[in-house]
Amino acid sequence: MKIGVKMYRKRILFVNPWVYDFTAYDLWMKPLGLLYLASHLRNSGYQVTLLDCMDRHHPYMPISNNPGPKGLRNMGCGGYYREKIPKPIQFLSIPRYWSRFGIPWDRIEKYLSEIEPPEWVFITGIMTYWYPGQVAFFNLVRQIWKKVRIIIGGWYPTLCSEHARQWGFDRIVSGVDPLQVIKQLSSDFRELSLITDYKKFFSVKPSFDLYTKLDYTVVLTSIGCPFRCTYCASGRYFPEFWRRPWGDVLNEIIYDYQNYRIQDIAFYDDALLYRTEESFLPLLRALQKEQLPIRFHLPNSIHARYVTREIAELMRECNFKTLRISLEFSDAIIQKNTGNKVNNSIFEKAIQFFIQAGYAPEELEVYLLFGLPGLNVKDYEYSIQYVTDLGLKPRLSLFSPIPGTPDFERATWHQIKDDPLLQNKIAYLYLSEQNELYEALQRKISILKIPSYKFPH
């Protein structure tokens, strides 16, 4: 290169778009895959900018009028700013407000108009039914920058690829497995072709430094899920289950604490405790020695089957605060038919280990799945009573029909195959006419008198 000649670097804008929904809350939500991809492209010489429309600390984000529970706020979570907008015609019968969550439209438009146009815009997305945010951002970019190339990725184009093709994106990345994503992008970004295995993909740290302020970071210790629950797609879209070396995860946690001074870290794994002797258990032992002043959170729930006395004790000593344990159903036949992930005996033993480790019953969040096709009021009442009799408070988690799963096929009588909007968990609740039962059960749970926890004999 000649002296005095400035080297030109291609610009890429990474976007986490708005959420269009009845409700949304920042429960340790960050576009982790996008941040890993950003790191690789930055290392390859690209100039990367992040625009996270859901960043509660972005200079353009107004203060939310719904901050959320104080306990969650103190652990890095919070409500999003929302703008009420007209409901889609499909939802006119649903008595809930429809909103666009995130940085206001006019402020995003102003921001895009003021920055230098990039060569590429990457738009990600989490839920299939959040595609209106991806499409709206695509249309806004097209309006401002005519020649910019726009890529869409995430679960929406993966699970609903035909639907995603109608909008005119320049490239659609169909797949959530990192190596599949890299393979599809490498024709335009040849530098990515050097990433040929998971270890290489995870050799970089996610680009959390692209945020101006962080309350928390998130970490992923594994790819895929060995289970095949009938209502979940996690294990169906990864060719294998793969774990990161626990030492790499430990180094990332220490790095995040030292560089971002955060106090909260959430694990994004779908099967955190699976084959725990290889990774999570030695990670816990190492964290115990480090004594970092960090609160750890498990928003995706854990498998009771793999909880041991040592794991429970170490999690307590390492300050794991948000502890969600999936039961889903207490009926043995339903448990077997939906994936055989857990049974009541295994669940009770896991709870006992956590209580003996020092967790209070109210610290253990037990989730039951509501809305699965084929279940009736007796099934729910039986599960609620079972959890209550153990001295625990049940929480209902709404079923969302996910394309590619057996339970999605059983729910297609609502035309959810043709319109991803109908895969919205609140929309499905109303359109399947289960809302009154759900509200009645929630009222019942709210007035339950939970007995003291009793150790099983």
C-alpha positions in Angstrom: 0.0 0.0 0.0 1.3 3.4 -0.9 2.1 5.8 2.0 -0.6 8.4 2.5 -3.3 6.3 0.8 -6.1 5.4 3.2 -7.2 1.8 2.9 -10.9 1.4 2.1 -12.9 -0.9 4.3 -16.3 -2.2 3.3 -19.1 -1.2 5.7 -21.7 -3.5 7.1 -24.7 -2.5 9.3 -25.9 -5.2 11.6 -29.5 -4.8 12.7 -31.7 -6.3 15.4 -35.0 -4.9 14.3 -38.2 -3.8 16.2 -40.5 -6.3 17.8 -44.2 -6.2 16.7 -46.2 -8.0 19.3 -48.8 -7.8 22.0 -46.1 -7.9 24.7 -42.3 -7.8 24.9 -39.8 -7.6 27.7 -36.0 -7.5 27.9 -35.3 -10.8 29.7 -31.6 -10.9 28.9 -32.2 -10.7 25.2 -29.3 -10.0 22.9 -28.7 -11.1 19.2 -25.8 -13.4 20.1 -25.4 -15.1 16.7 -25.2 -11.7 15.0 -22.6 -10.5 17.5 -20.4 -13.6 16.8 -20.7 -13.0 13.0 -19.8 -9.3 13.6 -16.6 -10.3 15.3 -15.5 -12.6 12.5 -16.1 -9.9 9.9 -14.4 -7.2 11.9 -11.4 -9.5 12.2 -11.5 -9.8 8.4 -11.2 -6.1 7.9 -14.8 -5.0 7.6 -16.1 -1.9 9.2 -19.1 -3.1 11.3 -21.8 -1.0 12.9 -24.6 -2.4 15.1 -28.1 -0.9 15.3 -30.0 -2.8 17.9 -33.6 -1.3 17.9 -34.2 -3.2 21.2 -31.2 -1.7 23.0 -32.7 0.0 26.1 -29.6 2.1 26.5 -29.3 3.4 23.0 -29.1 7.2 22.9 -32.3 7.3 20.8 -34.3 5.0 23.0 -36.9 6.8 25.2 -37.5 5.6 28.7 -40.1 2.8 28.9 -43.4 3.4 30.7 -43.3 -0.2 31.8 -40.0 -0.9 33.6 -41.2 -4.3 34.9 -40.7 -6.0 38.3 -38.1 -4.5 40.5 -36.4 -7.8 41.1 -35.8 -8.3 37.4 -34.8 -4.7 36.9 -32.1 -5.2 39.5 -30.7 -8.1 37.5 -30.3 -6.2 34.2 -33.8 -6.7 32.7 -36.4 -4.1 31.8 -39.4 -3.1 29.8 -39.1 -1.8 26.2 -40.4 1.5 25.0 -43.6 0.8 23.0 -45.7 2.6 20.4 -49.3 1.3 20.0 -50.1 0.8 16.4 -53.1 -0.6 14.5 -53.6 -4.3 14.8 -53.2 -6.6 11.8 -56.6 -7.6 10.4 -56.0 -11.2 11.6 -56.0 -9.9 15.2 -59.0 -7.6 15.3 -60.9 -9.9 17.5 -58.2 -10.2 20.1 -58.8 -7.7 23.0 -55.1 -6.7 23.4 -53.1 -3.7 22.2 -50.7 -4.3 19.3 -47.4 -2.4 19.6 -44.1 -1.8 18.0 -41.4 -2.2 20.7 -38.0 -0.5 20.5 -36.5 2.8 19.3 -39.2 5.0 17.7 -39.5 4.8 13.9 -38.7 8.4 13.3 -35.5 8.2 15.3 -34.3 5.2 13.4 -35.2 6.9 10.1 -33.2 10.0 11.2 -30.2 7.8 12.2 -30.1 5.9 8.9 -30.4 9.2 7.0 -27.4 10.7 8.8 -24.9 7.8 8.6 -22.8 6.8 5.5 -24.5 4.1 3.5 -23.1 0.6 4.1 -22.5 -1.9 1.3 -24.5 -4.6 3.3 -27.3 -4.6 5.9 -27.8 -7.8 7.9 -31.2 -8.1 9.6 -31.7 -10.8 12.2 -34.8 -12.0 14.0 -35.7 -14.5 16.8 -39.4 -15.5 16.5 -41.1 -16.4 13.3 -44.0 -14.2 14.2 -41.7 -11.2 14.7 -41.1 -11.0 10.9 -43.0 -7.7 10.6 -40.1 -6.0 12.3 -37.6 -7.5 9.8 -39.8 -6.6 6.8 -40.5 -3.0 8.1 -36.8 -2.4 8.5 -36.1 -3.8 5.1 -38.6 -1.4 3.5 -37.2 1.6 5.4 -33.6 0.8 4.3 -34.8 0.4 0.7 -36.5 3.8 0.9 -33.3 5.5 2.2 -30.6 3.5 0.4 -31.6 2.2 -3.0 -28.4 0.2 -3.8 -27.6 -1.3 -0.5 -27.7 -5.1 -0.4 -29.9 -6.5 2.4 -29.6 -9.9 4.0 -32.1 -11.5 6.3 -31.3 -14.3 8.7 -32.6 -16.0 11.9 -35.5 -18.3 12.8 -38.1 -16.7 10.5 -36.3 -17.3 7.1 -35.2 -20.7 8.5 -38.6 -22.0 9.5 -40.7 -20.0 7.0 -38.3 -19.7 4.0 -41.1 -19.6 1.3 -42.9 -16.8 3.2 -39.6 -14.8 3.5 -38.9 -15.0 -0.2 -41.9 -12.7 -1.1 -40.3 -9.5 0.3 -37.4 -9.0 -2.0 -34.3 -9.5 0.2 -31.1 -9.7 -1.7 -30.1 -12.8 0.2 -32.0 -15.1 2.6 -30.0 -17.1 5.0 -32.0 -20.2 5.8 -30.5 -21.9 8.8 -29.5 -21.2 12.4 -26.6 -23.6 12.7 -23.4 -21.4 12.6 -21.6 -23.5 10.0 -24.7 -23.5 7.7 -24.9 -19.7 8.1 -21.2 -19.3 7.3 -21.5 -21.6 4.3 -24.3 -19.5 2.8 -22.5 -16.2 3.4 -19.0 -17.3 2.2 -19.8 -16.7 -1.5 -20.1 -12.9 -0.8 -17.7 -12.9 2.2 -14.9 -15.2 1.2 -13.0 -14.6 4.4 -15.7 -16.6 6.2 -14.9 -19.8 4.2 -11.9 -20.3 6.6 -14.4 -21.1 9.4 -14.9 -24.9 9.0 -15.8 -26.1 12.4 -17.6 -25.0 15.6 -14.3 -24.5 17.5 -13.2 -21.9 14.9 -16.5 -20.2 15.0 -16.4 -19.8 18.7 -12.7 -18.8 18.8 -13.8 -15.1 18.8 -15.7 -13.3 21.5 -19.1 -11.8 20.6 -18.9 -8.1 19.8 -20.6 -6.7 22.9 -18.3 -3.7 22.7 -20.6 -2.4 19.9 -23.0 -1.4 22.6 -22.5 1.9 24.4 -23.8 0.4 27.7 -24.5 -3.1 29.0 -26.4 -4.3 32.0 -25.6 -7.9 31.2 -24.0 -10.2 28.7 -25.1 -13.7 27.5 -23.1 -16.8 26.9 -23.6 -20.0 24.9 -21.7 -23.2 25.9 -23.2 -25.6 23.4 -24.9 -26.0 20.0 -28.1 -28.0 19.5 -30.1 -30.2 21.7 -30.1 -34.0 22.0 -33.9 -34.1 22.9 -36.7 -34.1 20.4 -39.6 -32.7 22.3 -42.7 -32.5 20.2 -43.2 -28.8 20.8 -39.6 -27.6 20.3 -37.5 -27.0 17.2 -34.1 -26.6 18.9 -32.8 -30.1 18.3 -34.1 -30.3 14.8 -32.1 -27.6 13.1 -28.6 -28.5 14.2 -26.7 -31.5 12.7 -25.2 -32.4 16.0 -24.9 -31.5 19.6 -21.6 -29.9 20.3 -20.0 -28.4 23.4 -17.5 -25.7 23.7 -14.4 -26.4 25.9 -15.3 -25.3 29.4 -12.1 -23.3 29.7 -13.1 -21.2 26.7 -16.4 -20.4 28.4 -14.7 -19.5 31.6 -12.3 -17.1 29.9 -15.3 -15.5 28.1 -17.1 -15.0 31.4 -14.0 -13.5 33.0 -13.4 -11.3 30.0 -17.0 -9.9 30.1 -16.8 -9.1 33.7 -13.4 -7.4 33.4 -14.2 -5.4 30.3 -17.9 -4.6 30.6 -18.1 -4.5 34.4 -21.4 -6.3 34.3 -23.0 -8.1 37.2 -25.3 -10.4 35.3 -24.8 -13.1 32.7 -27.4 -15.3 31.2 -26.8 -18.8 29.6 -28.6 -19.3 26.3 -28.2 -23.1 26.1 -31.1 -25.4 25.4 -29.4 -28.4 27.1 -26.9 -26.9 29.6 -26.7 -29.9 31.9 -26.4 -32.6 29.2 -23.1 -34.5 29.4 -22.4 -32.1 32.3 -19.2 -33.9 33.3 -17.5 -32.8 30.1 -18.3 -29.1 30.4 -20.7 -27.5 32.8 -19.6 -29.3 36.0 -15.9 -28.4 35.5 -17.0 -24.9 34.6 -18.9 -24.6 37.9 -15.9 -25.8 39.8 -13.7 -23.2 38.2 -16.3 -20.5 38.8 -16.4 -21.5 42.4 -12.6 -20.8 42.7 -12.8 -17.5 40.8 -15.5 -16.1 43.1 -16.7 -13.5 40.6 -19.3 -11.1 41.9 -21.7 -12.1 39.1 -25.3 -13.3 39.1 -26.0 -16.1 36.6 -29.4 -16.7 35.0 -31.0 -19.6 33.1 -33.9 -18.2 31.2 -34.2 -21.3 29.0 -34.8 -23.7 31.9 -32.8 -26.8 32.7 -33.3 -30.5 32.5 -34.2 -32.0 35.9 -32.8 -35.4 34.7 -29.2 -34.2 34.9 -29.3 -32.3 38.3 -27.1 -33.9 40.9 -26.3 -32.9 44.5 -23.0 -31.5 43.5 -24.4 -29.4 40.6 -27.1 -27.9 42.8 -24.6 -27.0 45.5 -22.1 -25.5 43.1 -24.9 -23.5 41.3 -25.9 -22.1 44.7 -22.3 -21.3 45.6 -21.7 -19.6 42.2 -24.7 -17.4 42.6 -27.1 -18.8 40.0 -30.1 -16.6 40.7 -32.7 -17.3 38.0 -33.4 -21.0 38.1 -36.1 -22.3 35.8 -36.9 -26.0 35.8 -39.1 -27.4 33.1 -41.8 -29.9 34.1 -44.4 -29.0 31.4 -46.8 -31.7 32.5 -47.2 -34.0 35.5 -49.1 -36.7 33.7 -46.8 -39.7 32.9 -48.5 -40.4 29.5 -48.3 -36.8 28.3 -44.6 -36.7 29.5 -43.8 -39.8 27.4 -45.7 -38.7 24.3 -44.1 -35.2 24.2 -40.5 -36.4 24.4 -39.9 -38.2 27.6 -37.6 -35.5 28.9 -38.6 -35.8 32.5 -40.8 -37.7 34.9 -42.1 -36.8 38.3 -39.6 -38.9 40.2 -36.7 -37.3 38.4 -38.3 -33.8 38.9 -38.8 -34.4 42.6 -35.2 -35.5 43.1 -33.9 -32.4 41.3 -36.0 -30.1 43.5 -34.8 -31.9 46.6 -31.2 -31.3 45.6 -31.8 -27.6 45.1 -33.6 -27.2 48.4 -30.9 -29.1 50.2 -28.3 -26.8 48.5 -29.9 -23.8 50.1 -32.4 -22.6 47.5 -35.8 -21.4 48.9 -38.9 -23.0 47.3 -39.9 -19.6 45.9 -36.6 -19.3 44.1 -37.3 -22.3 42.0 -39.4 -21.4 38.9 -41.4 -24.4 37.8 -43.0 -24.1 34.3 -46.0 -25.9 33.0 -46.8 -25.6 29.3 -50.3 -24.3 28.5 -52.0 -24.6 25.1 -50.6 -27.8 23.7 -53.1 -29.3 21.2 -55.1 -32.2 22.8 -54.9 -31.2 26.4 -57.9 -30.4 28.6 -58.7 -28.7 31.8 -58.1 -31.8 33.9 -54.6 -32.1 32.6 -53.7 -28.6 33.7 -55.5 -28.8 37.0 -53.7 -32.1 37.8 -50.3 -30.5 37.0 -51.0 -27.4 39.0 -52.1 -29.4 42.0 -49.0 -31.7 41.8 -46.6 -28.8 41.8 -48.5 -27.0 44.6 -48.5 -30.2 46.8 -44.7 -30.2 46.6 -44.7 -26.7 48.1 -43.8 -24.9 44.9 -45.6 -22.3 42.9 -46.4 -23.3 39.2 -46.0 -20.9 36.3 -47.9 -21.2 33.1 -45.8 -20.9 29.9 -47.8 -20.3 26.7 -47.4 -22.8 23.8 -46.3 -21.3 20.6 -46.7 -23.5 17.5 -43.3 -23.8 15.9 -43.0 -25.0 12.2 -41.2 -28.3 11.8 -42.4 -29.8 15.1 -45.1 -32.5 15.5 -47.3 -30.3 17.7 -47.2 -27.6 15.0 -48.7 -30.1 12.5 -51.4 -30.9 15.0 -52.3 -27.2 15.3 -52.6 -26.3 11.6 -56.3 -25.9 11.7 -55.6 -22.2 12.3 -53.8 -21.7 9.0 -50.6 -21.1 10.9 -48.6 -22.7 8.1 -49.6 -19.9 5.7 -49.2 -16.9 8.0 -46.4 -16.8 10.6 -48.2 -14.1 12.5 -50.6 -16.7 13.7 -47.8 -18.5 15.4 -47.7 -15.8 18.0 -48.3 -17.4 21.4 -50.9 -14.8 22.5 -52.7 -14.9 19.1 -52.8 -18.7 19.2 -54.2 -18.6 22.8 -57.2 -16.5 21.6 -57.7 -18.1 18.1 -57.7 -21.6 19.6 -60.3 -20.3 22.1 -58.3 -21.2 25.2 -57.9 -17.7 26.6 -60.8 -18.0 29.1 -59.4 -21.3 30.5 -55.9 -19.8 30.7 -57.2 -16.7 32.6 -59.2 -18.9 35.0 -56.1 -21.1 35.8 -54.0 -17.9 36.3 -56.6 -16.6 38.8 -56.5 -20.0 40.6 -52.7 -20.0 40.8 -52.7 -16.4 42.1 -54.8 -17.4 45.2 -53.3 -20.7 45.9 -52.0 -21.3 49.4 -48.7 -23.0 48.8 -47.8 -25.4 51.7 -44.3 -25.7 53.1 -41.9 -27.8 51.0 -41.7 -31.4 52.3 -38.8 -33.6 51.4 -40.1 -36.7 49.6 -39.7 -40.0 51.4 
